[in-house]
Amino acid sequence: MPGTNPKSFFLAGFRDCSPFILIVVPFGTLFGVVAVEAGLDLIEAMAMTMLVIAGAAQFTAISLMQEQAPVAIVLLTAFAVNFRMAMYSAGLVPHLGRAPGWQRVLMSYFLVDQAFAVSLAKFEREPALTMPQKVAYYIGTAVPIASLWVLFSLIGAVVGRAIPPEYSLDFALPVCFIALSAPAMRSLPHFVAGLVSVIGALALGWVPWSMGLIIAALLAMMAGAETERRLKRGVA
């Protein structure tokens, strides 16, 4: 249990999110490799990484660019993949919404899946935390993820062509999202949404430009919302 000093909460957040370093390192390296192989130069690859800081959206955009998809499709699909960040923000507002404006700007820039999942679990377990403690903890979770994502994207872009294909760095993406999503499956609507998203993504894999992912995500959200509505009606 950390002390009351915000610095101790920063360190606690860093510690709690540090296991994801095992995922971020190969994941970031892989993005650097893929971005350069797709035709981006070093500056373009790093600009994308530092402006977006969202692996799934970045990989999706690179994949569509390689397929010569229209710019509008690339932007729409990347936006749809990253739309979960809006839901993350809404989930954190009750805990961090009263922080000073400059801190909210900083936290929004560093909003990543791992920081959201770890921080929200902490805030729900310990609702008595003060605002400075919550902010410090959140920043602590984001630092190891965001900084290493940028660093190893750079390393991947610089030395990517020297990495043997048999290293199979692409394992990081599914492992990361399994680690994040599995603990969140805490109710029937969660399970229904997850199941529909998997089935939809597989069934719609033939749709051009990865648009099947967007359709699957919409179907999953509708299925989860409808399941929750029916459960509430049954309780009422």
N, C-alpha and C positions, 0 to 999 in steps of 0.2 A: 504494500500500500504506500503510494508516494506521500511525501509531506505536503504541507499546505502551500509551500512556495511554488509559484507558476513554473519556475525552472525545473523543479522535480517532476511536474506534470509533462513538460516538454520531453524530458528524458524518458518518462514512462511511455509516452506516445511513440517515441522513437523505438523503444524496446519492443512494444507490442506489435508494431508494424514491420519490424526488421525481418521476420521470417519470409516476407514477400520479396526480399532482396534476391532470394534464390530463383524467383520467377522473373523479376525485372531485369536482371543482368542478361540472361540469354534472350529475353524478349526484346529489350532495347537494342542489343547487338544485331539481332535478326532484322529489325526494322532498318537499321543503317545499311545492312547488306542489301536488302530488297530495294530500298529507295535508290541506291546507286545503280543497281542492276536494271532498275526501271527507267533510268536515264536522267535522274536528278543529279545535279552536281552537289558538292559538299555544302555549299552555302544554302542551296534550295532545300536539301534534306534536313539540315539543322534548323532552318527557319520554320519548316513545317513542325518539327519536333518541339521547338520552344514556343511556338504560337498555339499549338493545339494541345500538347501533352495528353493525348488520348490514343493509346495504342490501337484499339479496335477500329476507330474511325480512320486513323492514318493508314493502317493496312488495307482497309476497304477502299480508300481513295486511291492508293497506289495500284491495287488490283484492277480497279476500273480504268485507270489511266493506261495500264498495259493493254486493256481490251479496247482501247480507243473509244471509250464511251464519251458521249457529249459532256461538256463541262457542267451543264445544268444537272445531269444525272449524277455526276461525281459529287457535286455539292449537296444535292438532295439526299443521296444515300448516306454520305458522311454525316450530315445533319441528323438524319433519322437514327443512325447508330449512336450518335452522341446525345440524343435527346434525353437519355436516361439521366444526364447531368442535371437537367431541369428538375427531375423528380428527386434526385439526391438533394438539390438545394432546398426544395420544399420540405424534405424530411429533416434538414438541419436547422431550418428557420426557428422552430421552437426553442432550440438550444443555443444558437449563435446569432439570432436575428437582432439582438440588442447590442451587439459589439459595435465599437466605433466604426465609422464608414471606411477608413483606410484599412482596417483589419478585415472587414468583410470583402473588400476588393482583393486583398492579398489572399485570403482563404479561397475565394472563388477561382482565382488563377490556379491554385494548387489543388483544386478539387479533382480527385481521382478515385477510382473504385475502391482501392484499398483503404485510403484515408477515410472515406465515407463509412465503409462497413465497420472498421475498427472503432472509429470515433462514436458512431451512433450506438454501438453496443455498449461502450463505456458510459455514455451519457444516460442511457436508459437504466443501466445498473446502478449508477450513482447520481440520482437527480439533484442532490444537494450541492453539487459542485458550483463554485462561483464562475462568473463569466471569464475572468482572467485565467482561471484554471482550465476551463473548457477550451479557450482559444489556444493556450499554450499546448494542451494535449493534442489538439487537432493539427497544429503546425508541426508538432513532433512526429505525428504519423505521416505527414506529407513529405517532410524533408528527405528521408531515405529513398522514397519512391521517385519523386520528381527529379531530384538531383542525379540519381543513378540512371534514370531513364534517359536524361539528356546526355550524360557522360558516355554511356555505353551505346547510344545511338551514334555518337561521334566516332567511337572506336569501331563500331560495325561499318560505318561509312568509309573510314580510312583504310581498314585492313580486311574488309569483308571478303574480298576476292581470294584472300589467302586461307580462309576458313574452309576445311574440307566438307563437302556435302554430307558425308556420313555422320557428321556431328548432329545433324537433325535438330537444329535450334528451334524449329517451328513447334516443338512439343510445348513450349512455354505458354502459348496463347490458350489452348483448351485447359491446361492445368490451372492457370491463373483464374479463369472464370468458374471452373468447378469449385476451387477453394473459396471463392467469393460467394457463389450462389447457393452452395449446399447448406451453409448455416442459416441462410435466410428462408429456407423452406420450412416455415413454422406454422402454416395453416393450410387448409384445403384449397383456398383460392390461389395460394402460392404454387402449390403442386400442380393444379390445373393449368395455370398460366405457363409454368415451366414445361409441362408435357406437351401442350399445344404448340409452344414455340419450337420444340425439338421436332415434332412430327411435321409441322408446317415448313420448317427450314429444309428438312429432308425431301418432303414431297414437292416442294417448289424450287428445288435446286436447278431445274431446267430453265427457269425464267431468266431472260438476258440481263446482264449488267448487275447481277446480284439483287435484283428487285424483289426476289422471293423472300429475302431476309426482312424487308420492310413489311411485306404482306403478312409474313409469319408473326412478326412483332405485333402488328395491329390485331391479328386474330387472337394472340395470346392475351393482350390487354383486355380485349372484349370478353374472352372466356373467363379470365380472372375476375373482372368486374361483375359479370353476370352470376358467377358462382357466389361471390360475396353478397350480392343483392338477394339471391334466393335463400342464403343462409340467414340473413337478417329477417327476411319475411317469415321464415320458418320459426325463428325465435320469437318474433312478435306474435 
